[in-house]
Amino acid sequence: MKQPPKLLTALLIICALQPALSGHAAPAKKKIGFSVYDMQYGFFQDMEKGTREASEAAGYDYVLVDQKSSESTMVSATQDLIDQGINALIISPFKPDALGPIVDAAKAKKIPVVVDDIGGGGTDYDVIVISDNDKGGVIAADQIASVLKGRPSATKKVASISCEPSAVYAARRNAGFEKRIKELGYTVVASLSANSKQEEGYKVAKDILSAHPDVAAIFCGNDPMAVGAAQAVADSGKSGVKDVYIVGFNGDEIALQAIKAGQMGATIQQVPEEMGKMTVQLATKLMNGEKLQYNNAEKREIYVPVKLITAADLGASTK
């Protein structure tokens, strides 16, 4: 094989050494910080996966902190993220009302803030990515009405179980559901919060069944509460599909398994992994000084579509 001329070889070596010779290091990688609500939940595990993979694919350094459903941890851990010198903050806040100091601290350092779901707390965030929650509630109402229409013995009584009051965007699910189900001729006999927790969903559903034993359906604002409600229905000797039709919201694995097992009727599926990826794309645009296109410009909201998931969608028998 013919060797390259000595002059060419020397030039190649000089070019390779140029950054070191000039004293200039390669530009530092940008860093994305993600402060997540609580990694014990499947929804946020999926959200984190999408955020992390998109950050790594874009060539960013990535730092995660877990709020573990604690307001104090949310504030302190996220402040630590900001102090680490991140270039963009993505946060799914446990307590949106406590976001003020976090957003102020980020803005003081010119760090863009992307909120992923839950709520923005009325702060000066740059953008919030949320599922089309109101539409999801409407889809749930239409599904329940469609199912109950084929049950001549079913009453027109339904119940609504919501997430914690601070989850203002999740509240749109139950608001959309209740408005639509009433338009369809049903009565909401109970509208209660179970604070997004499975054990509270169980307790609240038991109370509803005790007060309204002939309730025909229950809509829950998230899947852990729906699975809890389905267990309460089962413990009362009834079916969460054939007797009291249970619909959740999220598309969490626990709900998908419950639907496959015939323990609850349906869920409204969110796509938290895609939401995570979208937040990184938005953070990239903000870091590059680009303007964003919003679904709701006044509130700086971008919506992600949701869809109905039933046993048929999961290939399970509906008999």
Secondary structure, DSSP 8 states (H G I E B T S, - for coil): -----HHHHHHHHHHHHHHHHHT-------EEEEEES-TTSHHHHHHHHHHHHHHHHTT-EEEEEE-TT-HHHHHHHHHHHHHTT-SEEEE--S-GGG-HHHHHHHHHTT--EEEESS--TT---SEEEEE-HHHHHHHHHHHHHHHHHT-TT--SEEEEEE--TT-TTTHHHHHHHHHHHHHTT-EEEEEEE-TT-HHHHHHHHHHHHHH-TT--EEEESSHHHHHHHHHHHHHTT--TTTTSEEEEEE--HHHHHHHHTTSS-EEEE--HHHHHHHHHHHHHHHHTT-----SBTTTTEEEE--EEEETTTTT----
